[in-house]
Amino acid sequence: MSNSPKPRLVSLSHRKVPLTPFGCLWIPCSNRFVCLGTASGSGIPGTGIIGVYGTASGEIRDVLTIEKPRAFRCGTFGATSLQHRHLATGDFDGNLHIWNLETPEAPLYSAKAHQEIINCIDGVGGLGIGQGAPEIVTGSRDGYACTQWDRCVCAGYDNGDIKLFDLRNMEVRWERNVKSGVCCVEFDGKDTSLNKLVVTTLEGRVHVFDMQKFNTNKGLSCRSEKPYKFTAWTVRHLPQNRSIFVTSGGAGSLHLWKHGDSSTLFERTDHEREDKDSTSPTLLNSISLSSQPIGSLDWNTDKQGLCISASFDHKVHIVIVADQQGF
C-alpha cells in the first residue's frame, strides 16, 4: 500500500474581475490567462469583454481589456499554433470569431456559426491562421468534445441526450439519455484513442462512460456519482495525466477525481440500476472557493496541476494540486 500523501487542491491567489466570466483559459506557453464574458458593474450591459491577466509574485495583474459589442460565451486556443496563439470565441448571437490578442481591433476570421447562443467551442489542428484551415467545433446546445484520433464528436443536450457522432461515416455511433440536462462533456484525451467520456448534468451528477466497454444491447458501460447538490457545471482532464480530472459545482466547489481501472468490477448497494462492468472514479479531494457557481476552469498545459477557475461572483481563482505523488 502506498504511503504517499493524498493530493490536495490549494488556492494560490484570487481577484475580482470587471465582468461576468463565462470562460477562463490559460494562454499557451505563458503565465497569462484570459477571462471572457459580459460587462458587469459600471459597464454597458451586453458588452463583450476579453480580459487578459498575468501572474507575478503570487498576484494576478491586469494586462489588457478588450471590449466588443456582443457578450462572449466561450473560447478556445485549440485550433491555433503555439507561435500564433489565436483565440477563437463564440458569442450570444451565434457568431464565431478568431482574434489576435496583440492586435484585437478586428477579428482575423468571422462566421455566423449558429442562429442561437454558442455555448461551447473546441478546436483541433493547431495550424494557425494563414497556414491552413484549423478545425473548430461549436455547440449551440450544452456540450461538445472532439477527439482527433477517432474523428468523433460528442454532443450533450438540454433534454439529457448524449450523442456520439462518427465523422468518418457520418452517422450516430451511440446515444443515451441521462435524464437531466447536460452541462458539459469531455473525453479524457484528444491525442489518444477513446478511453473515458465524462458528462456533467444540471442535477449535480457526474457520469463516467467507459469507451472501451461497449455492449450491443446496453451500449457503453457507465458509472455515476452525485457530488453536488446543485448543478455540476464543467469537467476538465489533466493534460499531463488523462486519469485525473476536475469538476466544478453550483455551490462554488471543485472536486478532484481519478478514473478507476477499466478492469475493476463493482456492484451497486442501492436500488439504482448500474452496469456491473463499469469503472468507478475515485474522489481524491475537494475545495470550496466561492458561494456562487464555478462556470469554467482550465488546466495549464506547461505546469502540471496548475488550474484557473472563474465563478459567477466575478472572481477568478488560481489553484494548484499539491502532493501529486498521490496520483
N, C-alpha and C positions, 0 to 999 in steps of 0.2 A: 504494500500500500504506500502511495506517495505521501511524503511529509511536506510537500510544497504548500505554501500559504494560499488561501483562497483569493482569487482575483478580486480586486476592488475597483469600483468606479469613484474617482476622486475629482472634485471640481477644482480647476486651476484658477479660473477667472470668469467674470461675467460683467455685462454692462447693458444699459438700456439703449435702444436704438430708436430713431425718429420715424419708425414705420411699423406697420403690422406685418411681421415677416411670415411669408408663406413658404420660403425656401432659404436654405443656407448651404453654401458649397465652398470647400477649400479650392483655391486656385492652384492648379498642379505645379509642383516643384517650387513652392514659395511658402512663406509664413503668413500669407494673406488669405482672406476669405471674402465672399460676397454674401449679403443678405438681400433678398428681393421680395417685394410685396407692394403695399399701397401706403400712401402717406397717412400719418396719424398726427394728432395734436393740432398744431397750427398749420399743417399742410393742407393743400387743396384736396378734398375728398375725391377718390378715384384716380389720383395721380400715381403713376408707376414710379417706384423708387428702386434703384440698384445701389446699395451701399457697399463700398469696398473698405475693408478694415485690415489693419496689420497688427501683429503681436510682437511686443518687445518688452523685456524685463518683467514679464508676467502681467502686462497691461494690454488692453485692447484699444487701439488708437484709430482715429478717423484717417482715411487716405483719400477717398473720393466719394462724392454723392452724385448720382445721375438721375435726373428726373425726366419722365416721359408721359405722354398723355394718357396711357392706359395702364391700369394696375397689372402687375406681373403675378402670375400664379405659380410658375415652376421654372426650373432651369437645369442645364447640364453642360459639362465640359467634355462629355463622352464622345463627341463627334469631331474633335479638334486634335491637332498635334501639340506636343509639349513646347514646340517652338512658337506657335501662334497663340494658343490658349484662348481661343474664341469662346464666348458664352452664348449658348442657344437658350432662348426663353420662349415661354408660352404665356399668353395673357388671357384676361377675362372676356375678350371679344373674339377669341379663337385665332389670334394672329401668332405666327411663328417668326421670330427674328433671330439673327445671329449678329453678335456685337464684338467689336474690337474694343476692349476696355481702355485702351490707350487713346483711342480716337472715337468716343462714343456718340458724337454728334448725330450720326446717321447709321442705321444698321448696314452690315455688309450684305445681308440677304433678308428678304421678307417674303412671306407667303400667307395667304388666308387658308390655314390648315383645317379649321372647323367653323361651323356656324355657332357653336356654343363654347363654353369655357374649356381651355386646355388644362386639365387638372394635373397632368403629369407628362414628363418628357424624358427620353433617354436616347442615347446615340452610340453608334459603333463605327469603326473605320479609322478614326484618328488621322484623316488625310489633310485636314485643314483647308480653308478656302483658297481657291486658286490652284490646288494640287489634285483636284478630282472631287467627286461628289460624295461627301460623307452620308451615312445613313442615319436618319433621325426618325424616331418613333414617337408620335404624340398620342395622347389619350384624352378624349372628351368625356370619358366616364371616370372611373375611380382608380385604376391602377394598371400599369404596363411594366413588363420587364422583357428584356431581349437577350438572347444568347447567340453569339456569332458562330459558335461551333455547330449547333444543331439547326440554326435558322428557324427558330421558333419564337413566337410572341405570345405572351400570356396576358389576358385581359380580365379585369375584375369589374363587376357591375353593381349598380345600386340594389338590385333585387337578390344579390348573393350569388349570382352565377360567376363561375370561373371557367374560362375557355382557353385552351391551348391550340394556337393556330400553327399549322405546318406550312411555312412559306415556300418550301420546295414543291410540295404537291398541291398547295392552295386548298387546304381542307382543314376542318376542325379535327385534331387528333384525339382530343379528350375534353370533357366538360363535367362540371359538378356544381351543385348548389350548396352553399354553406349556411343558408337560412338567415343571413344577415348581410347588410350592405358591405361591400368590400372597400377598404380604405387604401390598401397598398399590397402589392405582390412583388416578390423578388426571388430570382434564382440565386443559388449560393455562389455562383461564379460565371463570368461571361467568357473567359478564355479557356474553359474546360468543358467536358461533356456534362450533360444534365445530371444532377445528383439529388438536390433538395430544392423544393419550392416552398417559400414561407408566405402565408397570407394573413393579413390583419383585418379585423372587422369592426363594425360600429358597436357591437355588443361587448367588445373587450376581449375577444378570443384571438389566439394565435394558432393557426393551423400549419402543420408541417407535413408536406406531401413528399413521399419518397419516390423520386423519378425512376429509381432502379427496380421498383416493385410494382409491376402492372399486371392486373388480373382482368381477363376479358369480360368477366361478369361484374366485378366490383370496381374496376378502374384502378387508380393509384391508391396505394395504402396511405393512411393519414393518422396523425396524432394531434390532438387538440388540447390546448391549455387555456385557462382563463385567468391571466394575471391581473387584469384590470376590471374595476367595477364599471368604468365607463369605456369610451372608445379606445381601441388600440390603433393609433394613428399611422405609424410607419415602421418599416423594418430595413435594416442595413447590415450586410455581411462585412466582416473584417476583410479588407482586400488581401492581406498577407496570410490569412488563415481562414479558409472557407468554412470551417466547422464552428466558428464563433460568429454570433450575430447579436444585434441590439435592437430592441423595440421601444417605442415611446407610447405613453398613455395620456388619457384625458385629464388625469389629476396631476400632471407635471412630473412624472417619474420616468426613468429609464431602467430597463431590465436587460441584463447581460446573460446570454444563453450559449450553450454548446450543444451541437447536434449529437444525437446518440449514434451508436454503431449500427449500421444497416442490418447487421446480423442479430441484433438484440430483439427478443420477443417479449411481449408483455400481455397481461390480462387487465381489463378494467375491473374496478371494485364496485362501481355504481351501476345503475341500470342503463346508462347511456351506451349505445352501440359504438364500438370502435374496432378497427381492423387489428387482428392479433399480430400480424407480421409487420406493423408499422413501428417506427423508431420514435422514442420519447426524448425530446430535448431536455437538457438539464439546466435549471436556473442557477447561474453562478453567483449573481449578486444584483443589487438594485440600488438606485439613488433617487432621492426626491430633490428636484431643482426648482420647482415652481408650483404655484397653486392653480395655474392655467395649463391647458393642453400644450404639449410639445408637438408641434405640427411638422417639424422637419429636423433632420440630422444628417451628418455626413462624416465619414471616416477620412483621415488624412492618409494619402497613399505613400507618403515618404516616411512618416513617423508612425510606427506601428502602435496602435492603441490610443492614438490621439483623435478626439472626436469633437465636433461642434454641433450644438443644437440650438433651435430657436423656438420660443414659446409665445403664446398669444398675449402675454402681458408685456410685449415689446422688449423682451430680453433675449440675449444670446449668451450661451454658456460654453466654455471650453472645458472639456472633461478628458481625463486620461485613465486608462486601465492600468492599475498598479498590480504588482505581483503576477505578471503574465506567465511565469513559470508554472502557475497553477492550471494553465490550459491543458 
